[in-house]
Amino acid sequence: MVENTPKVLVIEDDPAFRSLLQVALRKEYRVFVAKEGSEGYYKALDTEPDLVVVDSKMPGWNGLETVKMFRSNPHLQHIPIVMLTGDLSRKTIVEAVRLGVKDYVVKTQFSQTAFKAKLHNLLEKYGRLTPATNSVQPEPHFGTEEHSVKEQAEVVVNELIDNWD
Protein backbone atom coordinates (compact mmCIF):
# COMPACT_ATOMS: atom_id res chain seq x y z
CA MET A 1 0.00 0.00 0.00
CA VAL A 2 1.24 3.50 -0.83
CA GLU A 3 2.79 5.47 2.04
CA ASN A 4 0.34 8.37 1.65
CA THR A 5 -2.70 6.08 1.87
CA PRO A 6 -4.95 7.40 4.65
CA LYS A 7 -4.70 5.65 8.01
CA VAL A 8 -7.88 4.63 9.83
CA LEU A 9 -7.85 3.46 13.44
CA VAL A 10 -10.77 1.23 14.46
CA ILE A 11 -11.42 0.96 18.21
CA GLU A 12 -14.00 -1.80 18.68
CA ASP A 13 -14.29 -4.44 21.40
CA ASP A 14 -16.46 -6.90 19.45
CA PRO A 15 -14.04 -9.20 17.55
CA ALA A 16 -16.48 -10.02 14.73
CA PHE A 17 -17.44 -6.40 14.09
CA ARG A 18 -13.79 -5.31 14.38
CA SER A 19 -12.84 -7.91 11.74
CA LEU A 20 -15.74 -6.85 9.54
CA LEU A 21 -14.55 -3.24 9.59
CA GLN A 22 -10.92 -4.20 9.04
CA VAL A 23 -11.74 -6.33 5.99
CA ALA A 24 -14.14 -3.70 4.62
CA LEU A 25 -11.59 -0.89 4.86
CA ARG A 26 -8.27 -2.55 4.09
CA LYS A 27 -8.44 -2.08 0.30
CA GLU A 28 -8.66 1.72 0.52
CA TYR A 29 -6.90 2.51 3.80
CA ARG A 30 -4.12 1.43 6.12
CA VAL A 31 -6.19 0.03 8.96
CA PHE A 32 -5.07 -0.23 12.57
CA VAL A 33 -7.24 -1.84 15.24
CA ALA A 34 -7.59 -1.69 19.00
CA LYS A 35 -9.86 -3.64 21.35
CA GLU A 36 -10.61 -0.83 23.80
CA GLY A 37 -10.27 2.90 24.32
CA SER A 38 -6.93 3.19 26.11
CA GLU A 39 -5.27 0.79 23.66
CA GLY A 40 -6.67 2.87 20.80
CA TYR A 41 -5.46 6.09 22.38
CA TYR A 42 -1.88 4.84 22.65
CA LYS A 43 -2.02 3.28 19.20
CA ALA A 44 -3.13 6.66 17.82
CA LEU A 45 -0.10 8.30 19.40
CA ASP A 46 2.11 5.75 17.61
CA THR A 47 0.36 5.62 14.22
CA GLU A 48 -1.03 9.17 13.83
CA PRO A 49 -4.25 8.09 12.07
CA ASP A 50 -6.12 10.33 9.68
CA LEU A 51 -9.48 9.19 11.05
CA VAL A 52 -10.68 7.21 14.08
CA VAL A 53 -13.74 4.97 14.33
CA VAL A 54 -14.68 4.25 17.95
CA ASP A 55 -17.38 2.08 19.51
CA SER A 56 -19.52 3.83 22.12
CA LYS A 57 -19.83 0.87 24.52
CA MET A 58 -16.59 -0.86 25.49
CA PRO A 59 -15.00 -2.18 28.65
CA GLY A 60 -12.48 0.19 30.19
CA TRP A 61 -12.82 3.58 28.53
CA ASN A 62 -16.16 3.81 26.75
CA GLY A 63 -16.44 5.70 23.48
CA LEU A 64 -17.19 9.07 25.08
CA GLU A 65 -14.26 8.75 27.48
CA THR A 66 -12.01 7.81 24.58
CA VAL A 67 -13.16 10.84 22.58
CA LYS A 68 -12.50 13.09 25.62
CA MET A 69 -8.95 11.75 25.83
CA PHE A 70 -8.37 12.38 22.11
CA ARG A 71 -9.76 15.92 22.37
CA SER A 72 -7.59 16.73 25.41
CA ASN A 73 -4.34 15.79 23.64
CA PRO A 74 -2.88 18.45 21.29
CA HIS A 75 -1.37 15.71 19.08
CA LEU A 76 -4.72 13.95 18.60
CA GLN A 77 -7.42 16.61 18.98
CA HIS A 78 -7.53 17.42 15.24
CA ILE A 79 -8.36 13.85 14.15
CA PRO A 80 -11.94 13.37 12.93
CA ILE A 81 -13.79 10.70 14.93
CA VAL A 82 -16.78 8.59 13.88
CA MET A 83 -18.70 6.86 16.67
CA LEU A 84 -20.25 3.43 16.19
CA THR A 85 -23.12 2.66 18.51
CA GLY A 86 -26.12 0.62 19.40
CA ASP A 87 -27.04 3.36 21.90
CA LEU A 88 -29.68 5.63 20.45
CA SER A 89 -30.22 7.70 23.59
CA ARG A 90 -30.45 11.41 22.86
CA LYS A 91 -28.13 12.12 25.81
CA THR A 92 -25.31 10.00 24.33
CA ILE A 93 -25.74 11.45 20.85
CA VAL A 94 -25.74 15.04 22.16
CA GLU A 95 -22.66 14.37 24.30
CA ALA A 96 -20.83 12.78 21.35
CA VAL A 97 -21.59 15.74 19.09
CA ARG A 98 -20.64 18.18 21.87
CA LEU A 99 -17.27 16.44 22.16
CA GLY A 100 -16.67 16.88 18.43
CA VAL A 101 -17.62 13.49 17.00
CA LYS A 102 -18.01 14.11 13.25
CA ASP A 103 -20.50 11.33 12.54
CA TYR A 104 -22.55 8.78 14.42
CA VAL A 105 -23.21 5.34 12.87
CA VAL A 106 -25.87 3.03 14.32
CA LYS A 107 -24.72 -0.60 14.30
CA THR A 108 -28.22 -2.04 13.93
CA GLN A 109 -28.66 -0.02 10.73
CA PHE A 110 -25.10 -0.58 9.48
CA SER A 111 -24.61 -0.26 5.74
CA GLN A 112 -21.07 -0.94 4.62
CA THR A 113 -21.50 1.16 1.50
CA ALA A 114 -22.84 4.17 3.42
CA PHE A 115 -20.18 3.76 6.14
CA LYS A 116 -17.34 3.73 3.61
CA ALA A 117 -18.81 6.76 1.84
CA LYS A 118 -19.00 8.65 5.16
CA LEU A 119 -15.36 7.88 5.93
CA HIS A 120 -14.30 8.91 2.42
CA ASN A 121 -16.22 12.19 2.70
CA LEU A 122 -14.73 13.00 6.11
CA LEU A 123 -11.21 12.25 4.90
CA GLU A 124 -11.82 14.46 1.89
CA LYS A 125 -13.33 17.26 4.00
CA TYR A 126 -10.38 17.27 6.39
CA GLY A 127 -7.80 17.17 3.61
CA ARG A 128 -6.58 13.67 4.40
CA LEU A 129 -6.90 12.40 0.84
CA THR A 130 -4.10 13.00 -1.63
CA PRO A 131 -4.86 13.26 -5.37
CA ALA A 132 -3.87 9.59 -5.75
CA THR A 133 -6.21 8.39 -3.01
CA ASN A 134 -8.98 10.91 -3.66
CA SER A 135 -10.08 9.04 -6.75
CA VAL A 136 -10.78 5.92 -4.71
CA GLN A 137 -14.51 5.53 -4.42
CA PRO A 138 -16.07 3.25 -1.84
CA GLU A 139 -17.21 0.03 -3.43
CA PRO A 140 -19.70 -2.41 -1.98
CA HIS A 141 -17.89 -5.47 -0.66
CA PHE A 142 -20.99 -7.57 -0.18
CA GLY A 143 -22.88 -6.64 -3.34
CA THR A 144 -25.46 -3.95 -3.77
CA GLU A 145 -27.97 -5.40 -1.32
CA GLU A 146 -27.79 -4.29 2.29
CA HIS A 147 -27.17 -7.10 4.74
CA SER A 148 -27.47 -7.37 8.48
CA VAL A 149 -24.33 -7.08 10.57
CA LYS A 150 -24.63 -10.78 11.42
CA GLU A 151 -24.69 -11.74 7.72
CA GLN A 152 -21.74 -9.46 7.01
CA ALA A 153 -19.82 -10.92 9.95
CA GLU A 154 -20.47 -14.43 8.63
CA VAL A 155 -19.06 -13.41 5.24
CA VAL A 156 -15.98 -11.95 6.93
CA VAL A 157 -15.44 -15.08 9.04
CA ASN A 158 -15.82 -17.30 5.97
CA GLU A 159 -13.39 -15.08 4.01
CA LEU A 160 -10.87 -15.26 6.84
CA ILE A 161 -11.21 -19.05 7.00
CA ASP A 162 -10.84 -19.37 3.22
CA ASN A 163 -7.68 -17.23 3.28
CA TRP A 164 -6.13 -18.98 6.30
CA ASP A 165 -2.55 -20.01 5.52
C-alpha positions, 0 to 999 in steps of 0.5 A: 500500500502506498505510504500516503494512503490514509490511516484509519484506526478502528477501536472496537471491542467486538471481535467479529465487528472489528474484523468486519470493519478491518476487511471492509476498509483494508483495500482503501486505507491502512487500517489499525485496530484496538480492542478498547479505548486506552489501547486505541489512544496509545495506538493513535499516538504511535500511528497518527491516524487520519481518522478514528472509528470508535465504539460507544460501549466498550470495557475500560474507557467507553467511546465518550471517554475515549473521545474526551482523551483524544480531544484533550491531547494536542497531538490527537485533537484534530483527528476526525472521529466517527462513533459506532453505537447501538445506543440511540439515547439522545443524551449520548448522541448530544454528548458525542456531538458536543465532544466533536464526534463528526459522525454517528453510525448506528450498528443495527442499521449498518450499511457498509456502502454508506459507512465507507462513503461517510469515511471517504467524505470525512477524509476528503473534508479534512484534507486527508486524501491526496490526489492519488487516493482521492479518486478511490470511491467506496465500493460495496464489498458484499454486493449492492444489497444491504445485509445485516451485521450478522450476515456481514460478519459471517461473510468476513469469518468465511473469508478469513477461514478461506484465506487462512494459511 
